[in-house]
Every structure is written in structure tokens, then in C-alpha cells.
Amino acid sequence: MDQPNADDFLIVKNLYSELLNGSQLNFPADGVRLDAPEQRGVYVIYGQQGQVLHVGSTRTGQRGIAKRLRDHLSAASSFTIKHLHGDGSSLRSGCSYRYVVVENPRHRALLEAFAIGNLCPAHIGHGR
């Protein structure tokens, strides 16, 4: 397994900044198209009061970030099932998201871990 190097740290730091400074988009009303790319990347979901609800990434699959966010809306994700009690449509009521496209799988995994560690410290190690 490769160890992170100085270049990885700089790249992840820059991607994290890009993620946090990206546009924060509201989840659309039912029947309105979700505005997200079909490339792979990392995303943050925010609650109605701006609190971080979830940090996720696109590990595999097609249609990238758009597909993962649609999965959350349709309760086809463990996050929605566990934390939203299976009601993904609740995200349409004032919740929002940010994302950054990250094609490199290593950088995507490192960014997701870094973002979780910085944004969701209460979640780490608790399985919640």
C-alpha cells in the first residue's frame, strides 16, 4: 500500500478548499432535475440549519456524484436508511449539498477521509 506523500497532502488540501468554497446547492423539489455532475468525486450534504449531515464519495459506478445524490433522495443508500429513517425526500425540504469532481481514486479516498475527519468528528468510530 502506498503511503501518502507531500504531493498527496497538497492536492487533498487544495481539493478540500475547493469543496468547501464550491457553490452550495439546494436539493430540488420533487420532479425537478438535480444539478450535479456525472463524474466521480466527493460531496457534503447539509441539513436545514447548515449542519453537516453526511460526507460521501463515488467509489465505483456510473453517473458519478449525480447518481449518489439521487440514491440519497430515493432512500437507496445506507445514509438515508440509517439517518433519515428511509425518507430521502426529506432532503428536499431545505437541505443542500456541495461537491468537487475528483477523478483520481486515491485522491478521492484521501479527500473523503480528510473531509469526514474535519467536518464530522462526532461520526468517527461510532458507526452513526
Buried (B, 14 or more C-beta within 10 A) or exposed (E): EEEEEEEBEEBBEEBBEBBBEBEEBBBBEEEEEBBBBEBBBBBBBBBEEEEBBBBBBBEEEEBBBBBBBBBBBEBEBEBBBEBBEEEBBBBBEEBBBBBBBBEEEEBBBBBBBBBBEEBBEEBEEEEE
